Amino acid sequence: MSNDLCLRSATELRSLIVARKLSPVELTRAVLARAEALQPELNCFITLCGDEAIAAAREAERKVMAGEELGLLHGIPVTVKDIVNTKGVKTTFGAVPFKDNVPTEDAVAVARLRSEGAILIGKTTTPEFGSKCLTDSPLFGRTRNAWDACRSSGGSSGGAAVAVASGIAPLAIATDGGGSTRIPAACNGVVGLKQSNGVIPHSQALEVFGNQTYVTPTTRTVADTALMMQAMAGEDACDPWSIGVPVPDFIGTAASRGDLRGLRILYCLTPPGRPVSTEVAASFKASLDRLAGLGAELEEFSGDDFDIEPIWRAINHTVWRTRFAKLAAEHKNELSEAFLKQLALASEVSGVDYQEAMFARTALFRRVQSLLARGHLLAMPTLTRTALPIKQDLFGSIEIDGRHYDSVRPHWFPWTMPFNMTGHPAISLPCGFARDGLPIGLQLVGRFRADAELLRVSALFEASSGLLSRWPS
């Protein structure tokens, strides 16, 4: 019975709690028991909040029995990536120097989920400050893929995706600065959305005007992503891009109804010169066929001008160096070699280089806008191959169909970074499995601030794929 509860969606659990057919205490105990059982194998948590979660569940149950008004997520367990502030609960940023850091307030997104009744059960793993596409750190070791312990969980929100994929908790707060939600979502067969800029306020961004990082939802189903979006979205004075952005009916729009007739989807397998595995290419073609079967009109677009990793790196690593140079100097022996190497790379970027990268970012935004004037959405594989080996080196080569390439970032996820820079909504959806049993992801990109429409299309695709009944063993 406990495992059965853990395999239900948040949408189902919400209905059961509201109808008084499920106790929030029973649910929370089941989730915590599963977390404790799977943690030794998966290593997806830095902190579990057992006592606090049970206390919150008892209060949630009291409100149900008293007939009080219930929030949108009343009694639903949620995890939070350990880079996002949680009041009174350790937030380590995956870094040894912050292993005892306890914030005095919640991030806006966390506060909103709590205000709607969600119950925090733990903080999920992240590499130091979310700095890479693999989830490991000197603080906690490696987080393993939910489907294969010999494979990486992806990153940097690896713990969030693994917790959802393995049935520990249905909802997870993640972050995404270059693909950090969508990469682990694709690796672990879950739904990972990077919303439009400003839709969910980012209260921890130090440079809000040029910010390209996002606090995001990760779930198993599109309906659950819509549920999180409904709770997390809306303007806040801390984030100028959120001001004046309306909150649509995400839940209603994401219901799997109708078809895709009248929609044009532009697609591209890979930017020129970037490899893609045979299995990913075949899964992508099958996904396009499903979209066409739903009534969408398909048109191929050129991947020219999308090889933007150097631009992303010039901006992102410069931000990191500004934030962390002093920390690295004072705590060099406590930080990973990969983190220190990325900071060092930014020392080669001049002020002119940085500003030229910002100019290029604007040109990229206009390029995407021109494509989305021709079509309603873009489609491409989330990753060029399935999850990497558990001991993959960020600065090592990447193997795709027996051939080795010299850099992980541009060869594994060329399609995620562009939309952090442009601000368009992008979602990774499970679309199939490779012969080795590992998930493959499809990325769909919507028009700017058309997040609800992107979820509508995603829900129809999800219903057509028939993958929700498949779980890791």
One Martini backbone bead per residue (centre of mass of N, CA, C, O) as a GRO file, in nm:
protein
  473
    1MET     BB    1   0.057   0.062  -0.021
    2SER     BB    2   0.290   0.261   0.001
    3ASN     BB    3   0.393   0.227  -0.292
    4ASP     BB    4   0.129   0.305  -0.427
    5LEU     BB    5   0.132   0.599  -0.334
    6CYS     BB    6   0.415   0.672  -0.471
    7LEU     BB    7   0.278   0.609  -0.775
    8ARG     BB    8   0.124   0.864  -0.755
    9SER     BB    9  -0.004   1.144  -0.838
   10ALA     BB   10  -0.068   1.457  -0.732
   11THR     BB   11  -0.351   1.474  -0.852
   12GLU     BB   12  -0.459   1.219  -0.710
   13LEU     BB   13  -0.384   1.288  -0.416
   14ARG     BB   14  -0.550   1.543  -0.392
   15SER     BB   15  -0.829   1.407  -0.424
   16LEU     BB   16  -0.805   1.215  -0.179
   17ILE     BB   17  -0.767   1.430   0.041
   18VAL     BB   18  -1.023   1.601  -0.009
   19ALA     BB   19  -1.208   1.324   0.026
   20ARG     BB   20  -1.088   1.162   0.279
   21LYS     BB   21  -0.906   0.894   0.158
   22LEU     BB   22  -0.637   1.050   0.262
   23SER     BB   23  -0.364   1.076   0.461
   24PRO     BB   24  -0.100   1.287   0.505
   25VAL     BB   25   0.049   1.100   0.703
   26GLU     BB   26   0.054   0.842   0.537
   27LEU     BB   27   0.199   0.964   0.294
   28THR     BB   28   0.455   1.074   0.434
   29ARG     BB   29   0.551   0.802   0.545
   30ALA     BB   30   0.582   0.661   0.273
   31VAL     BB   31   0.789   0.856   0.150
   32LEU     BB   32   1.007   0.835   0.370
   33ALA     BB   33   1.049   0.529   0.346
   34ARG     BB   34   1.142   0.534   0.051
   35ALA     BB   35   1.378   0.724   0.084
   36GLU     BB   36   1.538   0.547   0.289
   37ALA     BB   37   1.557   0.292   0.103
   38LEU     BB   38   1.693   0.445  -0.165
   39GLN     BB   39   1.936   0.623  -0.080
   40PRO     BB   40   2.181   0.418  -0.082
   41GLU     BB   41   2.156   0.390  -0.402
   42LEU     BB   42   2.096   0.694  -0.519
   43ASN     BB   43   2.174   0.963  -0.376
   44CYS     BB   44   1.934   1.227  -0.371
   45PHE     BB   45   2.013   1.327  -0.078
   46ILE     BB   46   2.111   1.554   0.181
   47THR     BB   47   1.817   1.605   0.314
   48LEU     BB   48   1.597   1.496   0.570
   49CYS     BB   49   1.249   1.592   0.698
   50GLY     BB   50   1.087   1.405   0.897
   51ASP     BB   51   0.974   1.560   1.146
   52GLU     BB   52   0.866   1.808   0.993
   53ALA     BB   53   0.678   1.652   0.799
   54ILE     BB   54   0.494   1.520   1.010
   55ALA     BB   55   0.398   1.780   1.141
   56ALA     BB   56   0.272   1.895   0.880
   57ALA     BB   57   0.076   1.655   0.832
   58ARG     BB   58  -0.091   1.688   1.089
   59GLU     BB   59  -0.192   1.970   1.019
   60ALA     BB   60  -0.322   1.891   0.751
   61GLU     BB   61  -0.524   1.692   0.879
   62ARG     BB   62  -0.669   1.886   1.062
   63LYS     BB   63  -0.786   2.066   0.834
   64VAL     BB   64  -0.952   1.851   0.698
   65MET     BB   65  -1.129   1.767   0.953
   66ALA     BB   66  -1.223   2.083   0.998
   67GLY     BB   67  -1.294   2.215   0.710
   68GLU     BB   68  -1.082   2.373   0.589
   69GLU     BB   69  -0.909   2.551   0.383
   70LEU     BB   70  -0.745   2.438   0.088
   71GLY     BB   71  -0.485   2.392  -0.088
   72LEU     BB   72  -0.355   2.290  -0.391
   73LEU     BB   73  -0.116   2.108  -0.206
   74HIS     BB   74  -0.247   1.948   0.014
   75GLY     BB   75  -0.021   1.710   0.151
   76ILE     BB   76   0.208   1.731  -0.059
   77PRO     BB   77   0.498   1.611  -0.154
   78VAL     BB   78   0.826   1.779  -0.151
   79THR     BB   79   1.112   1.876  -0.321
   80VAL     BB   80   1.441   2.049  -0.284
   81LYS     BB   81   1.687   2.194  -0.411
   82ASP     BB   82   2.019   2.263  -0.267
   83ILE     BB   83   1.989   2.583  -0.403
   84VAL     BB   84   1.720   2.636  -0.247
   85ASN     BB   85   1.564   2.815  -0.022
   86THR     BB   86   1.507   2.705   0.330
   87LYS     BB   87   1.352   2.757   0.607
   88GLY     BB   88   1.536   2.592   0.859
   89VAL     BB   89   1.688   2.446   0.614
   90LYS     BB   90   1.934   2.318   0.473
   91THR     BB   91   2.162   2.499   0.236
   92THR     BB   92   2.452   2.390   0.053
   93PHE     BB   93   2.504   2.387  -0.268
   94GLY     BB   94   2.691   2.125  -0.270
   95ALA     BB   95   2.897   2.255  -0.048
   96VAL     BB   96   3.119   2.241   0.199
   97PRO     BB   97   3.121   2.549   0.301
   98PHE     BB   98   2.773   2.500   0.326
   99LYS     BB   99   2.689   2.253   0.524
  100ASP     BB  100   2.556   2.474   0.763
  101ASN     BB  101   2.342   2.622   0.602
  102VAL     BB  102   2.069   2.845   0.722
  103PRO     BB  103   1.801   2.983   0.627
  104THR     BB  104   1.559   3.258   0.700
  105GLU     BB  105   1.429   3.200   0.410
  106ASP     BB  106   1.232   3.157   0.149
  107ALA     BB  107   1.182   3.107  -0.147
  108VAL     BB  108   0.927   3.195  -0.336
  109ALA     BB  109   0.855   2.913  -0.446
  110VAL     BB  110   0.845   2.773  -0.172
  111ALA     BB  111   0.639   2.951  -0.029
  112ARG     BB  112   0.407   2.884  -0.228
  113LEU     BB  113   0.387   2.583  -0.174
  114ARG     BB  114   0.338   2.603   0.129
  115SER     BB  115   0.078   2.786   0.110
  116GLU     BB  116  -0.061   2.525  -0.051
  117GLY     BB  117   0.044   2.260   0.145
  118ALA     BB  118   0.312   2.166   0.107
  119ILE     BB  119   0.560   1.903   0.185
  120LEU     BB  120   0.870   1.894   0.313
  121ILE     BB  121   1.116   1.616   0.284
  122GLY     BB  122   1.367   1.745   0.107
  123LYS     BB  123   1.707   1.771  -0.013
  124THR     BB  124   1.855   1.781  -0.319
  125THR     BB  125   2.094   1.715  -0.531
  126THR     BB  126   2.406   1.900  -0.614
  127PRO     BB  127   2.627   2.052  -0.752
  128GLU     BB  128   2.819   2.302  -0.715
  129PHE     BB  129   2.599   2.550  -0.775
  130GLY     BB  130   2.501   2.410  -1.042
  131SER     BB  131   2.783   2.362  -1.244
  132LYS     BB  132   2.664   2.084  -1.378
  133CYS     BB  133   2.563   1.780  -1.572
  134LEU     BB  134   2.653   1.650  -1.294
  135THR     BB  135   2.581   1.464  -0.985
  136ASP     BB  136   2.844   1.587  -0.792
  137SER     BB  137   3.034   1.585  -0.470
  138PRO     BB  138   3.231   1.617  -0.191
  139LEU     BB  139   2.980   1.611   0.007
  140PHE     BB  140   2.813   1.323  -0.131
  141GLY     BB  141   2.887   1.246  -0.420
  142ARG     BB  142   2.686   1.029  -0.613
  143THR     BB  143   2.419   1.032  -0.840
  144ARG     BB  144   2.191   0.796  -0.947
  145ASN     BB  145   2.024   0.648  -1.170
  146ALA     BB  146   1.700   0.519  -1.172
  147TRP     BB  147   1.771   0.285  -1.408
  148ASP     BB  148   2.104   0.307  -1.356
  149ALA     BB  149   2.378   0.288  -1.144
  150CYS     BB  150   2.598   0.329  -1.395
  151ARG     BB  151   2.454   0.607  -1.422
  152SER     BB  152   2.379   0.914  -1.463
  153SER     BB  153   2.150   1.175  -1.363
  154GLY     BB  154   2.258   1.424  -1.423
  155GLY     BB  155   2.231   1.795  -1.464
  156SER     BB  156   2.197   1.956  -1.164
  157SER     BB  157   1.897   1.809  -1.102
  158GLY     BB  158   1.934   1.501  -1.017
  159GLY     BB  159   1.781   1.455  -0.749
  160ALA     BB  160   1.502   1.546  -0.843
  161ALA     BB  161   1.459   1.338  -1.075
  162VAL     BB  162   1.507   1.077  -0.909
  163ALA     BB  163   1.284   1.114  -0.697
  164VAL     BB  164   1.055   1.103  -0.907
  165ALA     BB  165   1.126   0.844  -1.079
  166SER     BB  166   1.126   0.654  -0.798
  167GLY     BB  167   0.872   0.746  -0.610
  168ILE     BB  168   0.913   0.944  -0.365
  169ALA     BB  169   0.812   1.217  -0.514
  170PRO     BB  170   0.603   1.406  -0.729
  171LEU     BB  171   0.757   1.675  -0.637
  172ALA     BB  172   0.997   1.926  -0.777
  173ILE     BB  173   1.248   2.149  -0.711
  174ALA     BB  174   1.438   2.322  -0.944
  175THR     BB  175   1.700   2.408  -1.182
  176ASP     BB  176   1.794   2.642  -1.472
  177GLY     BB  177   2.099   2.749  -1.669
  178GLY     BB  178   2.141   2.506  -1.934
  179GLY     BB  179   1.960   2.223  -1.839
  180SER     BB  180   1.919   2.127  -1.526
  181THR     BB  181   1.627   2.000  -1.578
  182ARG     BB  182   1.623   1.853  -1.865
  183ILE     BB  183   1.853   1.653  -1.845
  184PRO     BB  184   1.753   1.473  -1.600
  185ALA     BB  185   1.478   1.417  -1.723
  186ALA     BB  186   1.585   1.254  -1.964
  187CYS     BB  187   1.758   1.044  -1.798
  188ASN     BB  188   1.476   0.965  -1.602
  189GLY     BB  189   1.180   0.999  -1.732
  190VAL     BB  190   1.076   1.305  -1.707
  191VAL     BB  191   0.941   1.620  -1.631
  192GLY     BB  192   1.101   1.924  -1.770
  193LEU     BB  193   1.067   2.269  -1.692
  194LYS     BB  194   1.141   2.576  -1.867
  195GLN     BB  195   1.034   2.863  -1.828
  196SER     BB  196   0.960   3.162  -1.872
  197ASN     BB  197   1.061   3.460  -1.826
  198GLY     BB  198   0.891   3.552  -1.516
  199VAL     BB  199   0.676   3.338  -1.427
  200ILE     BB  200   0.894   3.266  -1.206
  201PRO     BB  201   1.031   3.389  -0.951
  202HIS     BB  202   1.375   3.506  -0.873
  203SER     BB  203   1.510   3.556  -0.547
  204GLN     BB  204   1.843   3.469  -0.597
  205ALA     BB  205   1.921   3.661  -0.803
  206LEU     BB  206   2.178   3.897  -0.852
  207GLU     BB  207   2.111   3.931  -1.178
  208VAL     BB  208   1.810   4.002  -1.312
  209PHE     BB  209   1.837   4.127  -1.606
  210GLY     BB  210   2.056   3.885  -1.714
  211ASN     BB  211   1.913   3.639  -1.643
  212GLN     BB  212   1.941   3.250  -1.699
  213THR     BB  213   1.785   3.150  -1.446
  214TYR     BB  214   1.572   2.883  -1.294
  215VAL     BB  215   1.280   2.803  -1.120
  216THR     BB  216   1.155   2.463  -1.119
  217PRO     BB  217   0.975   2.193  -1.243
  218THR     BB  218   0.939   1.839  -1.134
  219THR     BB  219   0.784   1.553  -1.294
  220ARG     BB  220   0.585   1.286  -1.430
  221THR     BB  221   0.359   1.492  -1.516
  222VAL     BB  222   0.195   1.743  -1.672
  223ALA     BB  223  -0.024   1.795  -1.461
  224ASP     BB  224   0.183   1.843  -1.228
  225THR     BB  225   0.322   2.083  -1.355
  226ALA     BB  226   0.070   2.261  -1.360
  227LEU     BB  227   0.030   2.263  -1.056
  228MET     BB  228   0.296   2.406  -0.989
  229MET     BB  229   0.256   2.656  -1.166
  230GLN     BB  230   0.002   2.762  -1.021
  231ALA     BB  231   0.166   2.811  -0.749
  232MET     BB  232   0.443   2.969  -0.859
  233ALA     BB  233   0.315   3.179  -1.013
  234GLY     BB  234   0.383   3.520  -1.029
  235GLU     BB  235   0.433   3.813  -0.915
  236ASP     BB  236   0.735   3.988  -0.793
  237ALA     BB  237   0.938   4.240  -0.667
  238CYS     BB  238   1.221   4.079  -0.709
  239ASP     BB  239   1.117   4.045  -1.025
  240PRO     BB  240   1.091   4.227  -1.310
  241TRP     BB  241   0.989   3.995  -1.516
  242SER     BB  242   0.715   3.937  -1.340
  243ILE     BB  243   0.589   4.200  -1.391
  244GLY     BB  244   0.265   4.166  -1.533
  245VAL     BB  245   0.238   3.857  -1.529
  246PRO     BB  246   0.015   3.642  -1.597
  247VAL     BB  247  -0.208   3.380  -1.472
  248PRO     BB  248  -0.299   3.109  -1.598
  249ASP     BB  249  -0.472   2.807  -1.675
  250PHE     BB  250  -0.283   2.543  -1.641
  251ILE     BB  251  -0.468   2.307  -1.564
  252GLY     BB  252  -0.683   2.333  -1.789
  253THR     BB  253  -0.491   2.344  -2.038
  254ALA     BB  254  -0.341   2.054  -1.960
  255ALA     BB  255  -0.558   1.904  -2.059
  256SER     BB  256  -0.633   1.604  -2.242
  257ARG     BB  257  -0.748   1.774  -2.522
  258GLY     BB  258  -0.790   1.708  -2.833
  259ASP     BB  259  -0.565   1.860  -3.071
  260LEU     BB  260  -0.316   1.975  -3.339
  261ARG     BB  261  -0.482   2.132  -3.517
  262GLY     BB  262  -0.317   2.421  -3.659
  263LEU     BB  263  -0.027   2.324  -3.595
  264ARG     BB  264   0.314   2.431  -3.612
  265ILE     BB  265   0.615   2.230  -3.630
  266LEU     BB  266   0.944   2.282  -3.575
  267TYR     BB  267   1.239   2.090  -3.681
  268CYS     BB  268   1.550   1.949  -3.526
  269LEU     BB  269   1.803   1.734  -3.462
  270THR     BB  270   2.078   1.912  -3.528
  271PRO     BB  271   2.338   2.082  -3.528
  272PRO     BB  272   2.589   2.147  -3.709
  273GLY     BB  273   2.832   1.894  -3.624
  274ARG     BB  274   2.637   1.734  -3.439
  275PRO     BB  275   2.577   1.460  -3.275
  276VAL     BB  276   2.368   1.153  -3.294
  277SER     BB  277   2.209   0.896  -3.204
  278THR     BB  278   2.031   0.647  -3.343
  279GLU     BB  279   1.815   0.620  -3.116
  280VAL     BB  280   1.739   0.918  -3.094
  281ALA     BB  281   1.657   0.957  -3.389
  282ALA     BB  282   1.429   0.744  -3.385
  283SER     BB  283   1.264   0.870  -3.152
  284PHE     BB  284   1.219   1.142  -3.288
  285LYS     BB  285   1.061   1.039  -3.532
  286ALA     BB  286   0.834   0.910  -3.365
  287SER     BB  287   0.744   1.176  -3.234
  288LEU     BB  288   0.666   1.321  -3.494
  289ASP     BB  289   0.451   1.117  -3.573
  290ARG     BB  290   0.269   1.173  -3.328
  291LEU     BB  291   0.220   1.471  -3.386
  292ALA     BB  292   0.094   1.422  -3.663
  293GLY     BB  293  -0.135   1.232  -3.553
  294LEU     BB  294  -0.257   1.494  -3.391
  295GLY     BB  295  -0.231   1.728  -3.648
  296ALA     BB  296   0.038   1.830  -3.704
  297GLU     BB  297   0.253   2.047  -3.863
  298LEU     BB  298   0.558   1.986  -4.039
  299GLU     BB  299   0.889   2.157  -4.016
  300GLU     BB  300   1.195   2.213  -4.114
  301PHE     BB  301   1.495   2.339  -3.956
  302SER     BB  302   1.775   2.518  -3.911
  303GLY     BB  303   2.078   2.490  -3.701
  304ASP     BB  304   2.177   2.748  -3.753
  305ASP     BB  305   2.303   2.947  -3.493
  306PHE     BB  306   2.312   2.709  -3.234
  307ASP     BB  307   2.627   2.724  -3.162
  308ILE     BB  308   2.641   2.864  -2.822
  309GLU     BB  309   2.838   2.777  -2.593
  310PRO     BB  310   3.047   3.016  -2.584
  311ILE     BB  311   2.837   3.226  -2.497
  312TRP     BB  312   2.731   3.097  -2.244
  313ARG     BB  313   3.008   3.074  -2.102
  314ALA     BB  314   3.087   3.374  -2.092
  315ILE     BB  315   2.850   3.444  -1.904
  316ASN     BB  316   2.837   3.222  -1.682
  317HIS     BB  317   3.139   3.214  -1.583
  318THR     BB  318   3.149   3.510  -1.503
  319VAL     BB  319   2.945   3.492  -1.281
  320TRP     BB  320   3.090   3.279  -1.114
  321ARG     BB  321   3.355   3.433  -1.066
  322THR     BB  322   3.226   3.669  -0.917
  323ARG     BB  323   3.097   3.491  -0.686
  324PHE     BB  324   3.362   3.257  -0.631
  325ALA     BB  325   3.662   3.351  -0.606
  326LYS     BB  326   3.689   3.388  -0.300
  327LEU     BB  327   3.601   3.107  -0.217
  328ALA     BB  328   3.823   2.953  -0.374
  329ALA     BB  329   4.065   3.080  -0.224
  330GLU     BB  330   3.964   2.980   0.075
  331HIS     BB  331   3.846   2.662  -0.044
  332LYS     BB  332   4.007   2.479  -0.243
  333ASN     BB  333   4.016   2.189  -0.082
  334GLU     BB  334   3.673   2.170  -0.091
  335LEU     BB  335   3.679   2.173  -0.400
  336SER     BB  336   3.638   2.092  -0.710
  337GLU     BB  337   3.805   2.068  -1.000
  338ALA     BB  338   3.573   2.143  -1.193
  339PHE     BB  339   3.494   2.409  -1.059
  340LEU     BB  340   3.773   2.551  -1.074
  341LYS     BB  341   3.803   2.531  -1.384
  342GLN     BB  342   3.557   2.707  -1.459
  343LEU     BB  343   3.660   2.964  -1.324
  344ALA     BB  344   3.925   2.987  -1.490
  345LEU     BB  345   3.796   3.029  -1.773
  346ALA     BB  346   3.688   3.326  -1.710
  347SER     BB  347   3.970   3.477  -1.716
  348GLU     BB  348   3.955   3.492  -2.050
  349VAL     BB  349   3.723   3.703  -2.012
  350SER     BB  350   3.631   3.991  -2.125
  351GLY     BB  351   3.436   4.264  -2.134
  352VAL     BB  352   3.396   4.247  -2.440
  353ASP     BB  353   3.317   3.952  -2.456
  354TYR     BB  354   3.067   3.975  -2.282
  355GLN     BB  355   2.913   4.186  -2.457
  356GLU     BB  356   2.913   4.017  -2.716
  357ALA     BB  357   2.743   3.791  -2.593
  358MET     BB  358   2.495   3.970  -2.543
  359PHE     BB  359   2.447   4.035  -2.836
  360ALA     BB  360   2.413   3.736  -2.923
  361ARG     BB  361   2.166   3.687  -2.749
  362THR     BB  362   1.978   3.876  -2.902
  363ALA     BB  363   2.006   3.735  -3.177
  364LEU     BB  364   1.889   3.465  -3.078
  365PHE     BB  365   1.611   3.566  -3.000
  366ARG     BB  366   1.538   3.660  -3.292
  367ARG     BB  367   1.566   3.384  -3.421
  368VAL     BB  368   1.340   3.246  -3.258
  369GLN     BB  369   1.116   3.444  -3.327
  370SER     BB  370   1.119   3.382  -3.635
  371LEU     BB  371   1.037   3.087  -3.606
  372LEU     BB  372   0.769   3.150  -3.424
  373ALA     BB  373   0.630   3.293  -3.673
  374ARG     BB  374   0.604   3.019  -3.842
  375GLY     BB  375   0.565   2.871  -3.565
  376HIS     BB  376   0.451   2.743  -3.252
  377LEU     BB  377   0.688   2.524  -3.244
  378LEU     BB  378   0.962   2.339  -3.119
  379ALA     BB  379   1.175   2.050  -3.216
  380MET     BB  380   1.389   1.828  -3.014
  381PRO     BB  381   1.630   1.684  -2.871
  382THR     BB  382   1.754   1.698  -2.561
  383LEU     BB  383   1.959   1.466  -2.631
  384THR     BB  384   2.217   1.278  -2.805
  385ARG     BB  385   2.201   1.086  -2.549
  386THR     BB  386   2.216   0.903  -2.301
  387ALA     BB  387   2.324   0.841  -2.014
  388LEU     BB  388   2.603   0.868  -1.854
  389PRO     BB  389   2.847   0.770  -1.690
  390ILE     BB  390   2.904   0.788  -1.352
  391LYS     BB  391   3.233   0.871  -1.416
  392GLN     BB  392   3.209   1.121  -1.564
  393ASP     BB  393   3.393   1.372  -1.719
  394LEU     BB  394   3.347   1.695  -1.794
  395PHE     BB  395   3.652   1.705  -1.948
  396GLY     BB  396   3.587   1.477  -2.116
  397SER     BB  397   3.483   1.251  -2.320
  398ILE     BB  398   3.225   1.159  -2.559
  399GLU     BB  399   3.009   0.886  -2.629
  400ILE     BB  400   2.883   0.810  -2.972
  401ASP     BB  401   2.850   0.536  -3.131
  402GLY     BB  402   3.180   0.484  -3.072
  403ARG     BB  403   3.238   0.787  -3.061
  404HIS     BB  404   3.463   1.056  -2.986
  405TYR     BB  405   3.428   1.360  -2.793
  406ASP     BB  406   3.583   1.660  -2.649
  407SER     BB  407   3.284   1.763  -2.539
  408VAL     BB  408   3.006   1.760  -2.353
  409ARG     BB  409   2.816   2.005  -2.381
  410PRO     BB  410   2.788   2.042  -2.707
  411HIS     BB  411   2.734   1.713  -2.753
  412TRP     BB  412   2.481   1.659  -2.549
  413PHE     BB  413   2.336   1.980  -2.506
  414PRO     BB  414   2.271   2.197  -2.753
  415TRP     BB  415   1.940   2.257  -2.688
  416THR     BB  416   1.926   2.403  -2.397
  417MET     BB  417   2.085   2.680  -2.377
  418PRO     BB  418   1.932   2.879  -2.568
  419PHE     BB  419   1.661   2.910  -2.371
  420ASN     BB  420   1.798   3.059  -2.143
  421MET     BB  421   1.881   3.311  -2.319
  422THR     BB  422   1.580   3.378  -2.442
  423GLY     BB  423   1.319   3.267  -2.244
  424HIS     BB  424   1.191   3.028  -2.350
  425PRO     BB  425   0.991   2.767  -2.338
  426ALA     BB  426   1.106   2.437  -2.207
  427ILE     BB  427   1.052   2.081  -2.265
  428SER     BB  428   1.090   1.758  -2.118
  429LEU     BB  429   0.998   1.443  -2.265
  430PRO     BB  430   0.906   1.139  -2.268
  431CYS     BB  431   0.969   0.911  -2.578
  432GLY     BB  432   1.159   0.666  -2.475
  433PHE     BB  433   1.379   0.377  -2.538
  434ALA     BB  434   1.650   0.213  -2.517
  435ARG     BB  435   1.799  -0.095  -2.527
  436ASP     BB  436   1.912  -0.038  -2.217
  437GLY     BB  437   1.650   0.119  -2.070
  438LEU     BB  438   1.688   0.414  -2.136
  439PRO     BB  439   1.591   0.721  -2.154
  440ILE     BB  440   1.417   0.953  -2.375
  441GLY     BB  441   1.412   1.296  -2.499
  442LEU     BB  442   1.183   1.560  -2.562
  443GLN     BB  443   1.189   1.887  -2.707
  444LEU     BB  444   0.985   2.171  -2.635
  445VAL     BB  445   0.911   2.496  -2.786
  446GLY     BB  446   0.780   2.804  -2.705
  447ARG     BB  447   0.639   3.080  -2.684
  448PHE     BB  448   0.657   3.365  -2.535
  449ARG     BB  449   0.459   3.302  -2.257
  450ALA     BB  450   0.338   3.005  -2.375
  451ASP     BB  451   0.315   2.778  -2.145
  452ALA     BB  452   0.029   2.660  -2.159
  453GLU     BB  453   0.045   2.560  -2.451
  454LEU     BB  454   0.284   2.371  -2.404
  455LEU     BB  455   0.128   2.188  -2.204
  456ARG     BB  456  -0.093   2.097  -2.395
  457VAL     BB  457   0.088   1.952  -2.597
  458SER     BB  458   0.229   1.769  -2.389
  459ALA     BB  459  -0.024   1.612  -2.296
  460LEU     BB  460  -0.087   1.485  -2.571
  461PHE     BB  461   0.180   1.342  -2.607
  462GLU     BB  462   0.175   1.174  -2.349
  463ALA     BB  463  -0.090   1.016  -2.419
  464SER     BB  464   0.042   0.889  -2.690
  465SER     BB  465   0.295   0.723  -2.555
  466GLY     BB  466   0.251   0.521  -2.302
  467LEU     BB  467   0.478   0.564  -2.033
  468LEU     BB  468   0.354   0.586  -1.731
  469SER     BB  469   0.371   0.266  -1.649
  470ARG     BB  470   0.680   0.308  -1.638
  471TRP     BB  471   0.932   0.174  -1.418
  472PRO     BB  472   1.172   0.138  -1.222
  473SER     BB  473   1.317  -0.144  -1.059
   0.00000   0.00000   0.00000
